[in-house]
């Protein structure tokens, strides 16, 4: 049964974006438009956590109502924040520790577990689920296609050791021993961007539906530095031993672009937000005009 399912999945995805080459036609089909001028490309270098989440939700809902265009938005966080998955328990986070570290707490509309948003580039996409060119498209195909395009962006920056892989991590033992759900970057269940078995990008989705229309909101974190590991310091854990175990898991299952750059034998250097943002916009169509708000 597993082989049949994987074969059907592979055949379905062959109609979508290829890892080998990405054309403007592919990108237009992904967004469901005739021209990339019909897509909003937005750069928000510094927005508050609440503003970031409200913007994503509002855009997905407006697209569903056909009152807005499909969107790719790249943004950062000021101040840094911990985001909870849509259905995650608030008590998983130690609010006092967050306050002491100047971190805000916000809830994402998408699923998944806690993420500390600090040294990262966050992307957000709002796209119709089915389009004229892909009438049977699934949310899993969108997830896969986005990561293929992001891989292209990272290759533009010179990364060669990051690959598109399907990975499934089993943390059942940790769930049984821990009082808190493991963080988002400690699980991989779909097609992910990986470097030596560690995630470089963590993504999540939400499907909005109304009157037969479907819109997918997908956003994720591209790790630039290691600050996300500090999530272990603000989770509501029972003792330091458990905190160190969570930190160990985060480190073993995720890796930043700066670390990958150095592990590939390059001279140590900071991977800037602007540089990464430019590469992502270019991978989505070499866009010359990006709205900065």
Secondary structure, 3 states (H helix, E strand, C coil): CHHHHHHHHHHHHCCCCCCCCCCHHHHHHHHCCCCHHHCEEEEEEEECHHHHHHHHHHHHHHHHCCCCCCEEEEEEECCCEEEECCCCCHHHECHHHHHHCCCEEEECCCCCCCEEECCEEEEEEEEECCCCCCCCCCHHHHHHHHHHHHHHHHHHCCCCCCEEEECCCCCHHHHHHCCCCCCHHHCCCCEEEEECCEECEEEEEEEEEECCEEEEEEEEEEECCCHHHHHHHCECCCCHHHHHHHHHHHHHHECCHHHHHHHCCCCCCCCCHHHHHHHHHHHCCCCCCCEEC
